[in-house]
């Protein structure tokens, strides 16, 4: 079993970042908004995911120089993946693992 697989089973996605529970209600709200106004949904996704993930990861990222702005930039740059999660074409763990890897490399 790989280290990444063991970490995922233990609830973390990098040596220090844990996999937060999927915000299913948020995803449903964003998906509904996407059906009504895709541009508005895209504008909200980055902000809401940043808030959610920063709450979960701040204790690990802040002491290493990470910031919510840096996290927001990573999420914004990965807009296609976040959009695919909202639409149901990406699993939460897939989305968050990719984001965690990019954040960890930048911190």
C-alpha positions as CSV (number, residue, x, y, z in Angstrom):
1,X,0.0,0.0,0.0
2,X,1.4,3.4,-0.9
3,X,2.0,6.2,1.6
4,X,-0.7,8.3,-0.2
5,X,-3.2,5.5,0.1
6,X,-2.5,5.0,3.8
7,X,-2.7,8.8,4.4
8,X,-6.0,9.0,2.6
9,X,-7.4,6.1,4.7
10,X,-6.3,7.9,7.8
11,X,-8.2,11.0,6.7
12,X,-5.3,13.1,5.5
13,X,-4.2,14.0,1.9
14,X,-0.6,15.2,2.5
15,X,1.8,14.8,5.4
16,X,-0.1,17.5,7.3
17,X,-3.3,18.4,5.5
18,X,-6.4,16.4,6.3
19,X,-9.3,15.6,4.0
20,X,-12.3,17.6,5.2
21,X,-15.7,16.2,4.9
22,X,-17.4,16.9,1.6
23,X,-19.6,20.0,1.9
24,X,-22.6,18.3,0.2
25,X,-25.0,21.1,1.0
26,X,-22.6,23.7,-0.5
27,X,-22.2,21.5,-3.6
28,X,-26.0,21.2,-4.1
29,X,-26.4,25.0,-3.6
30,X,-23.7,25.7,-6.2
31,X,-25.0,23.2,-8.6
32,X,-28.5,24.8,-8.4
33,X,-27.0,28.2,-8.9
34,X,-25.0,26.9,-11.8
35,X,-28.2,25.8,-13.5
36,X,-29.7,29.2,-13.1
37,X,-26.6,31.4,-13.6
38,X,-23.3,29.7,-14.4
39,X,-21.3,32.9,-14.2
40,X,-22.6,33.7,-10.7
41,X,-21.8,30.1,-9.6
42,X,-18.3,30.3,-10.9
43,X,-17.8,33.6,-9.1
44,X,-19.0,32.0,-5.8
45,X,-17.1,28.7,-6.0
46,X,-13.6,29.9,-5.3
47,X,-14.7,32.1,-2.4
48,X,-16.8,29.4,-0.7
49,X,-14.2,26.6,-1.2
50,X,-11.4,28.9,0.1
51,X,-13.4,29.6,3.2
52,X,-14.1,25.9,3.8
53,X,-10.6,24.6,3.2
54,X,-8.9,27.5,5.0
55,X,-10.9,26.6,8.2
56,X,-9.7,23.0,7.9
57,X,-6.1,23.7,6.8
58,X,-5.2,27.0,8.5
59,X,-3.6,25.3,11.6
60,X,-1.1,23.5,9.3
61,X,-0.6,26.2,6.6
62,X,-0.4,29.4,8.6
63,X,2.7,28.5,10.6
64,X,4.5,27.6,7.4
65,X,3.7,30.9,5.8
66,X,0.5,29.9,4.0
67,X,-2.4,32.3,3.7
68,X,-6.0,32.2,2.6
69,X,-5.0,34.4,-0.3
70,X,-2.5,31.8,-1.5
71,X,-5.1,29.1,-1.1
72,X,-7.7,31.1,-3.0
73,X,-5.2,31.6,-5.8
74,X,-4.6,27.8,-6.1
75,X,-8.4,27.2,-6.1
76,X,-9.0,29.9,-8.7
77,X,-6.3,28.5,-10.9
78,X,-8.0,25.1,-10.7
79,X,-11.4,26.4,-11.8
80,X,-12.1,23.6,-14.2
81,X,-11.6,20.9,-11.5
82,X,-13.8,22.8,-9.0
83,X,-16.5,23.2,-11.7
84,X,-16.4,19.5,-12.5
85,X,-16.8,18.8,-8.7
86,X,-19.9,21.0,-8.6
87,X,-21.4,19.3,-11.6
88,X,-20.6,15.8,-10.2
89,X,-17.9,14.8,-12.6
90,X,-15.2,14.9,-9.9
91,X,-15.2,13.3,-6.5
92,X,-14.4,15.5,-3.5
93,X,-11.3,13.6,-2.6
94,X,-10.0,14.0,-6.2
95,X,-10.5,17.7,-6.1
96,X,-9.1,18.2,-2.6
97,X,-6.0,16.0,-3.1
98,X,-5.0,18.0,-6.2
99,X,-5.5,21.3,-4.3
100,X,-3.6,20.1,-1.3
101,X,-0.7,19.0,-3.4
102,X,-0.5,22.4,-5.1
103,X,-0.8,24.2,-1.9
104,X,1.8,22.1,-0.1
105,X,4.3,22.8,-2.9
106,X,3.8,26.5,-2.7
107,X,4.1,26.7,1.1
